[in-house]
Amino acid sequence: MTHFSDRVERISISGIRKVFEAAGEDAINLGLGQPDFPAPDHARRAAVEATEAGEADGYTGNKGLPSLREAIAEKHRRDQGVDLDPDDVIATAGGSEALHIAIEAHVNEGDEVIIPDPGFVSYDALTKLAGGDPVPVPLRDDLTLDPEAVEDAITDDTAAFVVNSPGNPTGAVSPPDDIAEFARIADEHDVLCISDEVYEYTVFEGEHRSPIEFAETDNVVVVNSASKLFSMTGWRLGWVYGSTRRVERMLRVHQYVQACASAPAQFAAEAALSGPQDRIEEMTETFRERRDLVVAGLEDIGLTVPSPGGAFYVMPEVPEGFVDECIDRGVIIVPGEAFGEHGRGYARLSYATDTESLREAIEIMGEAYDAVV
C-alpha cells in the first residue's frame, strides 16, 4: 500500500496562502508580502535581451552565472563590507530555495533549529521537512528576537538558529548589538546562524546589520533575494552565501533540487544589482509613508501597534474575532497564529499596496473592530 512520508505529514499549507487563495476578486488584499512596484526597467531589458540573443536557453552552471555571482559579491562588499568570493555564492530559485538548501545541508534527523515565534512560516516547515525539530522562541514586546532567549534555548541537539532582520511578519529591525550577539552565540556554541536578510533595504529606523560582519568563525550563512529588494517576486531569484565548505554542501542539495536558477531571471537580477539603484530609495520612502499611515490608522481604531522599523508589515494586537470580521468585510489579513503559537492575539498586515486601498482598508477595519468589541 502506498503511503505519504512522515516529513510531509508534519506540515500543512501555509496560513498565508490559505487566506490569499480564499480572497474574493474585489477584496483588499493585505495578506501577501509582494511590493506593488514594477521590477526595474533595466532588469527587464536585460532578461529580454539575453533571451532574444539565445543566451538564456540553456543551463547555467549550478551556482549560477559567474557575472551574477560577482554582482552579488560586489553588493555585499559594498553594503556589509564582506570580502565575499563569488565562488561562495549560489544563485537559487528565490530566497525560499536558499532557506531550503541551507537547512537541508546542516540539519540531521532529530536536530533542533531555533526559530523566532512569531516568524516566517517556512522556518518551521523546512526544518520539519529536513527531519529536524523546530524550537520556537518568543519575541520581546517590541517583536525583536532576544539573543539571550536564543542562547538559553541551545541544547546539545541544536544544529542552527534563524535570525530575520528586518523581520517577517513583524517588520522589526534588530539593533546592531543584538546582531553582534547572534554572531557571538554562533561562534561560542559552534552552531549555525542562518541569517535571512531578504528585507535588507527596507529599513526606516535603525540600520540593517548582518551577523556575518561580526562572526569570527564560518558559522553564519546568509540568505537574500532580489524579490523584495527590487520588487522581483515573480522572477524567483535569490542567493545564499557562506564559507566554501558550507557552500559545497548546499550545492549538493541545490544541484538535485533545482540544477540552476532560471537563466533569464539571473540576467535580470545581475542588471538589478549592478545597474541604477534609485528604485530602492523610492520604494523605501513610499513604504515609510504607508507605514506611518497604517500605524496611525490602526492606533486610531484602538489597536496596540508595535511600530515596525522595516520591511512592509505591521503586526497589531487584535481582539478575538477581528481577523474573521475583516475578511468577511473584504479586507484580507493574516491571523498571527499562522506564524507561530506566540503570534496568537496578533494579525499581520502587509502595506505593500497603494495608499487609496490602505485608507479604505483602515476604515473597514475600524468597522470590524467596533463589531467585535
Summary of the structure (lengths in Angstrom):
residues: 373
radius of gyration: 20.2
end to end distance: 51.8
largest distance: 61.2
contacts: 1343
relative contact order: 0.18
helix: 47%
strand: 15%
